[in-house]
């Protein structure tokens, strides 16, 4: 920066008072203020550098954790079904894994799956997913919604895009709730070019505003992914981790949704099944009201009651240990009620191993 001659400083100060609003000679207190201001600017600049979002590092870590979670699900599936082809009393979750595997195998065999593949232990990204999303967007309950909660999986990417381009608020959980809770994306703060990126896992973290349990928000519509769904009853199976149920339960706790909040899923027609036994569903399983496929829209008129919150006696210590927001919620409820909440059985041992001890 060019040094001004001493004789010019006074007139320069009068010409640019907004740049240098101090009188000469500078007092000691003024000099200290200037030094402090300069240090403050340096700290703010450093803070901005520290909080720059590292997209590549985020994606590498996300993919690593996704692979680890799929390996864990594959092991759980193998454990549940091994030797239990006909006897579900050994493991009551075995029938769910059999239906999931049948659908995953079918989608791969018929080549109606898209990247990422194989679809096993994922919410399958099916051919025609954008068409199913467009059918959802034509429904009045979507058009009238102000805030839509959508799962972060690949087949619902078009739903997220249509939500934002229609000027709606998008509520999306951080993948597997491991990095936080929910992110809210507001369309008015996004450019047209950034909306597409905002619909991806990296985009949620980059553009979304994290919210907490105290956020006052009203969700008008819930869109979830599925592996299999029964069009006659609305019974649904996810990929087996239970995150859709946990997200639903936490939104109930926050008062963001209630029994009247519609739940919609988008799937391929081959994911429609008729062998999910309603009587064997658990209390926390979330049914769907509407199914959108590339060829049809189905109103299920589901008779299955919706969960009323988190069912702590079904939640394993391992799952609780993985999700910070759940531990925070549990601690809060225990402080409010003065009572210790129950905990579910461990996931580490198969039920057969537990019986042999």
Secondary structure, DSSP 8 states (H G I E B T S, - for coil): -----HHHHHHHHHHTTTT----SS--HHHHHHHHHHHHHHHHHHHHHHHT---HHHHHHHHHHHHHHHHHHHHHHHHHHHTT-SS-TTS-TTHHHHHHHHHHHHHHHHTT-B-SS-S-TTS---BTTHHHHHHHHHTSHHHHT-SEEEE--SGGGHHHHHHHHHTT-EEEEE-GGG-S-SEEEE-GGGS-HHHHHHHTSHHHHHHH-EEE-TT------EEEE--SEE-TTT--EE-SSS-HHHHHHHHHHHHTS--TTSEEEEE--GGGB-S---GGG--TT----SEEE-SS-EEE----S----S--GGGS-HHHHHH-HHHHHHHHHHHHHHSS-------SSS-HHHHHH-
